[in-house]
């Protein structure tokens, strides 16, 4: 049988690294962020719906979605964000379901969903993996690795679910405060349990 797993973690927690390791181990990884980009690519019904709702000024000269402009609009306006999510979320769910169907039986299917705690979908999975790191470590990673200001890093963390909210939905917690090898060892152990259930 297919084992459906939700994977989440705060910004700069190491979720993408864990996602990569799970794929290397044999999991089918479905990346919600990637799909969210695909469903509003140039020429898609999703992009047409966004333009109909928000206007053509959110397009680049080439006809792509102007992501920075869209981000500036929705992050400062909760109503606009809800209107955008009402367009994108159903498209992402539909595409995710198609990809999951293609995975076949006896697969560990991992849905990489950054905002899993925020959208309240944890209960729809057989297990939830939360990649955890203390907020101070998240901030230092964003500042040192990504070149963000401390203020930007702290505001991004504040805009997401709290660490406690994420830990509350976890079936498995991956502690990402150590080395890459220590991280991999934890992920391998979790994957072995999940694969045995598939």
N, C-alpha and C positions, 0 to 999 in steps of 0.2 A: 504494500500500500504506500501511497505518497504521504510523507510527513511534511506538513506545512509549518514553516518556521518564520517568525517575525524577527528581524534584526534591527536594532536601533541603538542610538547613543548620541550624546550631545555633540555639538560642534567641536572638532579637534580632539575627540575622545579616542580616535583610532578605528572607528567603525568601518571605514573604507579598507583599511588594512585587514581587518577581520573578514570582511566580505571577500577579499582577494584570496585569503587563505582557505576559506570555505569552498570557493570555486576550485582551487587547486586540489582539494581533497575529494572533489567529485560532486559537490552540491550544485544544483541548478539555481543560479542567483538571478533574481528579477529585481532590477534597480529602479525604484519608483521615480527618482530624480531624472534618470536617463529617459524613462518613458514619458515623463512630464514634458521634457524637451521635444521628444519625437512627435507627440500628439498636437503640438502647435508649430511644427515645422512649416516652411513655405509650401503652399499648395494643399494643405490639409483642411478638412472641415473644422478642426479645432481652431486653427488660426482664423478662419473665416468667422467663426462664432465670437472670438475675442475681439476682432475688428468691429463686428456688428454691435457688440456691447460697449466697447470703449473708444472706438473711432480709429481712423486710419493714421492719426498722428503717432500711434504706437508702433508704426512700422519703420524699418530702416529704409534708406533709398533703394536698397536691393529687394525689398519686399519681405524681409524676415521680421520676426518679432523683435522689437528693441527691448531687450531684457532689462538693461539698466533703467530705462524710462518706466517700464511696467513695474519693476521692483520699487522704484521711488514712489509710484502712485499707490500701490497696494499696501506697502509697509506703513505708510502714514495714514491709511484710511481703511479701518476695519470693514466697512460696508463694501468698498471696492474689492477688498481681498475675498470676502464671501462670494461676491458675484463672479470673480475669476475662478475661485475653487469650484463653484457650481458648474462651470464649463469644463474645467480640467479634470477634476476628480473622477467623474463617471467614465471619461475616456481612458484614464489611467487604470481604473479598476477593470474595464473591459479588456484592455490590452494585456494586463497582468494575468487575467483569467485565461486568455488565449495561450500565453506563453507557458502557464502552468499545465494546461491541457497537453501541450506538446511534450512536456517532460516525461510523460509515460508513467507506468506503475513503478513501484519500488524506488522512488527517487526522494531525496531530501531536497525540497524546494524552499529556498530562502528568499523571503521578500525583504529587501533592503529598504526600510522606510524610516527616514530620519525623524519624522514627526509622529511616530507610532503612538507615543504616549498622549500627544496632543489630540489626535483624531479619534481616540477611543476604540481602536480596532484590535487591541491585543487579544481579546477573547475569541477572535475568529481564527486563531492559530493553535496548532497542537503544542507549540512551545515558543517562548520568546527569549532571545538572547539580547542582553543589554551590555554594551561595551561601556565600562565605567572608568572615569578618571576624575580626580578632584578638580573643582572649578579653577583653582589657582594654576594647576598644571595645564588645563585647557587654555587659559589666558596666555601663559608663557609660550605654549606651542604656537598660538595664533600670532603673537608678537614676533617670536624668533623665526618661525618657519614660514609664515605667510606675509610678514611685514605689516601687520595690522597695528593700529594704535591700541593702547591698553583700553581706552574708552570704547572704541569700536568692538573690541573683543568682549568686554564686559556687557555691552548692550546686546550683543548677539546672544550671549548666554542667558541674559535676563529675559529675552524674548521667547526662549524655548521653555519646555517643561522643566520643572526642578529636578535635581538629581534624585531626590526622594520619590518623586512621581514616577520617574523611569524605573528605579529599583523596585517599586511596588508592583510593576507588571512583569518582572523578570522571572523566568523559569531557571535561566542560567545567567550568571553574572561573570563577565570576562574583565578581570582587573588589569587595566593597561597602564600600570605605573612602573613596570619593570622593563626588561630587555625584549627585543623582538623574539628571541628564542623562547622566553618565558611565556610571551603572548601566544606564540604558535602552539606550545605544549598544551595550554588551556583549551585552545580551539580544537586541537586534535582530539582531546579527551571528550569534549562535548559532541563533536561530530561522530565519534565512534558510538556513543550512546544513541544518537539520532538515527544513524545508519542501521543500527541493530533493530530499530523499530520499523524501518521501511520494508 
